[in-house]
Amino acid sequence: MPALRVCVVLKTNSGGLWIVPQVEELRRRGHEVAVVLPPGPGRLPSELDRRGIPVLDAGFDFRLRPQLRTLRGLRRLRRLVRDFRPDVLHYHLYASALATRFATLRLPARRVHMSAGPLYLESPTIRPVERLLWRLDDTVICGTAYTSELYGRLGVPADRRPVVTYGVDTDRFSVRPPDGAPGGHRDEVRAKARAELGIDQDAFVAIMVAYVYAPRRLAHHGRGIKGHDVLLAAWRTFHARHPRSRLLLVGGGWTAAGEAHRRDLVDRFGLDDDPSVTWLESVPDVRPCYRAADVSVSPSLSEGHGAAVEASAMGVPSIVSDAGGLPETVDEDSGWVVPRADVPALTAALSRAYAEFEDGRLARRGAHARDRALRLFDNRMAAAAVADVIERTARP
């Protein structure tokens, strides 16, 4: 089809690296792409610059507060988009969607909103607003089947809410040893990862990879949505029964409020005095942590696909809650699904994983998880599917 001008809008420059494969696929097809981000440095603008992808400064932080600066920011965003003259506006994350919808009213461009997670649709405050605002989108790409179902309840026709996962880099997140590592035997790589983390070679290791978000008053009864408190409560009982076990938490607090909540969890569960729990706030590369693990745990109260797809790509089976799109990430051969916020159920699932760890069956689950990730969650397939939707939306 004729080359398109595609403007991608994202509210963050500290994350969002998952847009890179999508942008590269669009460019591979001959389309011109520019990415609008808030001002300031970050991993995403650095990576885009390294690849020669134009980055446009939005001039504001996408916080839609009732202030004059918000109107000025929306006006600047409108001028930026108008000057680029896109055929398609492609925006991710809900604040980006709101800002772009309002700033570009009546501009001649098709609009594709890609929804990363369902939390805003679970809010009783936001949901009735979105029932009206989705009509400003030509297409809503839903990162999970669950999100597509929620949009269906708001009246979005099925052909305007396709499901495309964000996916995972299955080459980078792989059971193979890291680039340049000597040898190549998986057991050697695992042993090295455990030695560097100070974890006994014969221990059963559960891992949870997630930032800590502060509780939100209007969502999930003011509890942290990632479910750290659920896992830590389950761990107390589980570890008492299985002392040859370790819990590895990876991820610090998201914003100062998130870090305050993390410190509250550390104090509440006495983690400073618990040698069975290691909490790494930040790591340069999460893959060695997965290589040291036997099972991944995602006990979220609200989630898209989350860390479970990374774990699967690394050959690690998962225990997930029944929240959002998490049940889509496992099947009966690759993991377990438990009711959200159910401490006894999560404790029982950890015990089942431990039993399979002891008799050698857990590794087979990991191999199945890896095969499933290759079939369903590879980000190159996902990027091609996103590009297909954008091209289809752009057709007159």
C-alpha positions as MATLAB code, in Angstrom:
seq = 'MPALRVCVVLKTNSGGLWIVPQVEELRRRGHEVAVVLPPGPGRLPSELDRRGIPVLDAGFDFRLRPQLRTLRGLRRLRRLVRDFRPDVLHYHLYASALATRFATLRLPARRVHMSAGPLYLESPTIRPVERLLWRLDDTVICGTAYTSELYGRLGVPADRRPVVTYGVDTDRFSVRPPDGAPGGHRDEVRAKARAELGIDQDAFVAIMVAYVYAPRRLAHHGRGIKGHDVLLAAWRTFHARHPRSRLLLVGGGWTAAGEAHRRDLVDRFGLDDDPSVTWLESVPDVRPCYRAADVSVSPSLSEGHGAAVEASAMGVPSIVSDAGGLPETVDEDSGWVVPRADVPALTAALSRAYAEFEDGRLARRGAHARDRALRLFDNRMAAAAVADVIERTARP';
ca = [
       0.000    0.000    0.000;
       1.152    3.638   -0.333;
       3.587    4.835    2.325;
       1.932    6.248    5.422;
       3.004    8.927    7.850;
       2.483    7.479   11.314;
       2.749    9.506   14.521;
       3.201    7.401   17.655;
       2.366    9.110   20.972;
       3.466    7.810   24.362;
       3.296    9.492   27.767;
       6.569    8.063   29.114;
      10.222    8.127   28.159;
      11.419    5.943   31.034;
       9.679    2.802   29.760;
       7.697    1.829   26.711;
      10.490    0.004   24.884;
       7.821   -2.368   23.611;
       6.913    0.183   20.911;
      10.326   -0.226   19.248;
       9.554   -3.471   17.329;
       6.276   -1.936   16.144;
       7.995    1.215   14.881;
      10.708   -0.819   13.179;
       8.129   -3.016   11.441;
       6.301    0.058   10.131;
       9.565    1.479    8.822;
      10.472   -1.867    7.252;
       7.231   -1.624    5.277;
       8.243    1.794    3.972;
       6.170    3.999    6.265;
       7.493    7.206    7.826;
       7.270    7.177   11.617;
       7.890    9.804   14.304;
       7.435    9.270   18.047;
       6.078   11.996   20.350;
       7.358   11.774   23.944;
       7.391   14.034   27.004;
      10.544   16.145   27.431;
      13.653   14.817   29.145;
      16.084   11.921   28.854;
      15.186    8.265   29.210;
      15.763    4.747   27.922;
      13.136    5.038   25.212;
      14.324    8.262   23.515;
      17.904    6.986   23.732;
      16.987    3.726   22.008;
      14.922    5.489   19.334;
      17.753    7.931   18.681;
      20.220    5.047   18.384;
      18.039    3.540   15.685;
      17.586    6.819   13.834;
      13.881    7.113   14.638;
      12.723   10.765   14.929;
      11.586   11.821   18.400;
       9.352   14.880   18.801;
       9.190   16.728   22.126;
       5.581   16.938   23.294;
       6.426   19.888   25.513;
       4.334   18.642   28.439;
       4.078   15.648   30.744;
       0.596   14.380   29.719;
      -0.826   15.041   33.184;
      -4.332   16.277   32.470;
      -4.890   18.556   35.444;
      -7.365   21.445   35.434;
      -4.609   24.014   34.947;
      -3.639   26.543   32.317;
      -0.421   24.649   31.626;
      -2.497   21.630   30.554;
      -4.273   23.696   27.902;
      -0.935   25.027   26.718;
       0.449   21.498   26.546;
      -2.523   20.246   24.532;
      -2.183   23.202   22.184;
       1.510   22.434   21.662;
       0.708   18.777   21.015;
      -1.886   19.792   18.444;
       0.621   22.006   16.609;
       3.227   19.245   16.708;
       0.863   16.687   15.210;
      -0.581   19.121   12.674;
       2.914   20.047   11.430;
       3.858   16.371   11.026;
       0.666   15.774    8.984;
       0.153   12.111    9.914;
      -2.125    9.726    8.113;
      -2.420    7.704   11.336;
      -2.115    8.613   15.002;
      -1.092    5.602   17.083;
      -1.175    6.120   20.854;
      -0.450    3.904   23.854;
      -1.345    4.200   27.567;
      -4.486    5.907   28.721;
      -3.096    9.371   29.518;
      -1.596    9.473   26.016;
      -4.936    8.443   24.552;
      -6.850   11.166   26.388;
      -4.354   13.889   25.510;
      -4.128   12.897   21.843;
      -7.875   12.541   21.439;
      -8.519   16.022   22.870;
      -5.555   17.743   21.205;
      -6.263   16.448   17.702;
     -10.022   16.827   17.424;
     -11.022   17.464   13.801;
      -7.505   16.954   12.456;
      -7.543   14.740    9.342;
      -5.913   11.562   10.646;
      -7.076    8.075   11.456;
      -6.690    7.101   15.108;
      -5.454    3.801   16.534;
      -5.429    3.441   20.308;
      -3.444    0.481   21.688;
      -4.453   -0.484   25.216;
      -1.654   -1.953   27.306;
      -3.695   -2.929   30.367;
      -7.275   -3.045   31.628;
      -6.979   -1.084   34.893;
      -8.686    2.094   33.637;
     -11.595    0.048   32.279;
     -12.063   -1.519   35.722;
     -12.478    1.898   37.334;
     -16.122    2.827   38.026;
     -15.132    6.462   37.491;
     -13.339    6.092   34.150;
     -15.469    3.363   32.568;
     -18.564    5.516   31.834;
     -16.308    8.227   30.397;
     -14.575    5.734   28.122;
     -17.993    4.485   26.970;
     -18.231    7.841   25.166;
     -14.603    8.601   24.317;
     -13.757    5.357   22.493;
     -15.858    6.707   19.631;
     -13.008    9.125   18.870;
     -10.843    6.107   17.950;
     -11.114    4.348   14.612;
      -9.589    1.208   16.108;
      -8.749    0.063   19.626;
      -6.012   -2.578   19.586;
      -6.453   -4.578   22.776;
      -3.341   -6.071   24.364;
      -5.383   -8.942   25.816;
      -8.603  -10.753   24.992;
      -9.890   -9.610   28.387;
      -9.432   -5.944   27.436;
     -11.251   -6.562   24.153;
     -14.117   -8.104   26.108;
     -14.316   -5.028   28.360;
     -14.449   -2.728   25.341;
     -17.142   -4.929   23.874;
     -19.243   -4.276   26.974;
     -18.835   -0.549   26.264;
     -20.299   -1.000   22.804;
     -17.179   -1.242   20.632;
     -17.909   -3.460   17.587;
     -15.794   -6.603   17.377;
     -14.029   -5.514   14.183;
     -12.848   -2.316   15.892;
     -11.248   -4.022   18.921;
      -8.746   -6.597   17.562;
      -6.506   -8.413   20.049;
      -2.753   -8.092   19.590;
      -0.335   -8.812   22.420;
       2.616   -6.514   23.053;
       4.732   -9.650   23.049;
       8.248  -10.378   24.241;
      11.632  -10.559   22.512;
      11.988  -14.344   22.457;
      15.579  -14.100   21.226;
      16.688  -11.880   24.090;
      14.502  -13.634   26.676;
      15.622  -17.153   25.992;
      16.722  -20.358   27.666;
      20.019  -19.988   25.813;
      22.994  -18.594   27.763;
      23.679  -14.863   27.488;
      25.730  -13.527   24.605;
      29.406  -14.279   25.048;
      28.903  -16.694   27.927;
      31.296  -19.638   27.919;
      29.998  -23.148   27.531;
      26.307  -23.148   26.876;
      24.888  -25.794   29.162;
      21.732  -24.482   30.790;
      22.623  -25.961   34.199;
      25.935  -24.089   34.176;
      24.197  -20.796   33.380;
      21.654  -21.427   36.128;
      24.376  -22.245   38.653;
      26.264  -19.065   37.787;
      23.106  -16.939   38.148;
      22.372  -18.433   41.573;
      25.938  -17.991   42.760;
      25.875  -14.312   41.809;
      22.577  -13.842   43.675;
      23.754  -15.741   46.748;
      21.123  -18.466   46.351;
      21.824  -22.110   47.249;
      22.030  -24.394   44.252;
      19.496  -26.875   45.640;
      16.891  -24.310   46.745;
      13.421  -23.958   45.258;
      13.261  -20.374   43.935;
      10.093  -18.404   43.230;
      10.422  -15.053   41.472;
       8.114  -12.069   41.134;
       9.122   -9.323   38.689;
       7.021   -6.176   39.046;
       7.281   -2.552   40.066;
       5.507   -1.655   43.283;
       2.628    0.740   42.658;
       1.038    2.765   45.413;
      -2.536    1.757   46.286;
      -5.168    3.716   44.368;
      -8.195    4.912   46.258;
     -10.600    4.387   43.357;
      -9.332    0.986   42.232;
      -9.316   -2.394   43.977;
     -10.219   -1.062   47.404;
      -7.009    0.889   47.847;
      -4.654   -2.099   47.541;
      -1.445   -2.313   45.515;
      -2.505   -3.740   42.175;
       0.492   -6.037   41.674;
      -0.437   -8.180   44.670;
       2.879   -8.115   46.528;
       0.991   -8.332   49.823;
      -0.837  -11.461   48.649;
       2.386  -13.249   47.738;
       4.189  -12.200   50.915;
       1.311  -13.462   53.060;
       1.305  -16.785   51.174;
       5.082  -17.017   51.421;
       5.002  -16.953   55.227;
       2.982  -20.157   55.341;
       4.665  -21.820   52.377;
       8.233  -21.213   53.566;
       7.421  -22.460   57.052;
       6.441  -25.780   55.441;
       9.281  -25.785   52.907;
      12.363  -24.137   54.430;
      14.521  -25.068   51.419;
      12.915  -22.259   49.428;
      13.767  -18.695   48.438;
      11.648  -15.805   47.162;
      13.238  -13.335   44.768;
      11.400  -10.035   44.295;
      12.612   -7.775   41.489;
      11.339   -4.220   41.152;
      11.381   -1.060   43.213;
       8.660    1.449   43.888;
       7.178    3.277   40.909;
       7.367    6.927   41.984;
       7.979    8.048   45.543;
       4.525    6.859   46.596;
       5.256    3.387   45.223;
       8.560    3.254   47.088;
       6.817    4.293   50.305;
       4.372    1.404   49.794;
       7.288   -0.975   49.170;
       8.940    0.083   52.422;
       5.635   -0.444   54.208;
       5.521   -4.014   52.856;
       9.110   -4.626   54.000;
       8.217   -3.456   57.501;
       4.826   -5.176   57.644;
       6.221   -8.583   56.684;
       9.535   -8.215   58.520;
      11.578   -8.757   55.378;
      14.719   -7.100   56.722;
      14.987  -10.063   59.106;
      13.827  -12.778   56.698;
      16.730  -14.485   54.870;
      14.289  -16.424   52.658;
      13.316  -13.225   50.782;
      15.620  -11.174   48.574;
      14.239   -7.914   47.189;
      16.202   -6.296   44.360;
      14.901   -2.826   43.638;
      16.749   -2.446   40.351;
      18.830   -4.702   38.130;
      20.622   -3.854   34.861;
      19.375   -7.094   33.322;
      16.518   -9.197   34.696;
      17.412  -12.329   32.719;
      19.904  -13.745   35.274;
      17.115  -13.523   37.854;
      14.823  -15.629   35.682;
      17.669  -18.083   35.025;
      17.976  -18.606   38.778;
      14.239  -19.228   39.237;
      12.078  -22.345   39.230;
       8.665  -20.663   39.066;
       7.392  -17.145   38.371;
       4.508  -15.667   40.358;
       2.151  -12.925   39.124;
      -0.484  -12.391   41.849;
      -1.873   -9.131   40.434;
      -5.312   -7.698   41.126;
      -5.275   -6.087   37.667;
      -2.915   -6.917   34.802;
      -2.417   -7.279   31.088;
      -0.039  -10.133   30.344;
       2.655   -8.817   32.665;
       5.897  -10.611   33.487;
       4.428  -14.047   32.815;
       5.292  -13.836   29.113;
       8.916  -12.950   29.898;
       9.113  -15.856   32.319;
       7.618  -18.198   29.725;
      10.140  -17.099   27.110;
      12.897  -17.867   29.641;
      11.509  -21.361   30.146;
      10.082  -20.631   33.613;
       6.540  -21.841   34.410;
       4.170  -19.388   36.081;
       1.583  -19.142   38.806;
      -0.796  -16.318   37.863;
      -3.941  -14.843   39.328;
      -7.215  -14.828   37.406;
      -6.978  -11.046   36.956;
      -7.195   -9.383   33.559;
      -5.244  -11.093   30.805;
      -3.048  -13.224   33.076;
      -5.030  -16.459   32.528;
      -4.234  -16.074   28.819;
      -0.502  -16.477   29.532;
      -0.571  -20.082   30.781;
      -2.284  -23.362   30.041;
      -2.605  -26.530   32.108;
       0.855  -27.686   30.995;
       2.782  -24.457   31.582;
       1.461  -23.122   34.882;
      -1.385  -22.524   37.288;
      -4.194  -19.968   37.648;
      -5.435  -19.035   41.121;
      -8.172  -16.637   42.282;
      -6.861  -13.124   42.833;
      -6.206  -12.018   46.421;
      -6.665  -15.622   47.614;
      -3.738  -16.321   49.963;
      -4.587  -20.002   50.675;
      -4.993  -20.733   46.943;
      -1.639  -19.132   46.156;
       0.009  -21.058   48.992;
      -1.406  -24.299   47.584;
      -0.158  -23.464   44.068;
       3.340  -22.822   45.416;
       3.183  -26.202   47.139;
       2.167  -27.911   43.885;
       5.065  -26.260   42.079;
       7.407  -27.357   44.875;
       6.234  -30.963   44.580;
       6.975  -30.920   40.844;
      10.336  -29.291   41.556;
      11.235  -32.184   43.830;
      10.233  -34.930   41.384;
      11.653  -33.233   38.288;
       8.404  -32.424   36.492;
       8.652  -28.638   36.868;
      11.364  -28.349   34.216;
       9.008  -29.945   31.668;
       6.466  -27.228   32.423;
       9.167  -24.665   31.719;
       9.929  -26.206   28.342;
       6.249  -26.127   27.448;
       6.039  -22.489   28.556;
       8.910  -21.612   26.226;
       7.246  -23.343   23.264;
       4.008  -21.514   24.018;
       5.778  -18.145   24.174;
       7.301  -18.756   20.750;
       3.893  -19.567   19.271;
       1.788  -16.876   20.917;
       3.880  -14.046   22.338;
       6.831  -13.367   20.032;
       7.035   -9.582   19.639;
       7.984   -9.747   15.953;
       4.727  -11.498   15.142;
       2.928   -8.989   17.358;
       4.606   -6.026   15.626;
       3.552   -7.357   12.224;
      -0.023   -7.722   13.459;
      -0.030   -4.123   14.774;
       1.280   -2.867   11.432;
      -1.461   -4.824    9.650;
      -4.112   -3.122   11.805;
      -2.637    0.338   11.200;
      -2.566   -0.221    7.434;
      -6.097   -1.577    7.460;
      -7.330    1.391    9.509;
      -5.658    3.839    7.127;
      -7.392    2.464    4.048;
     -10.161    4.790    2.776;
];
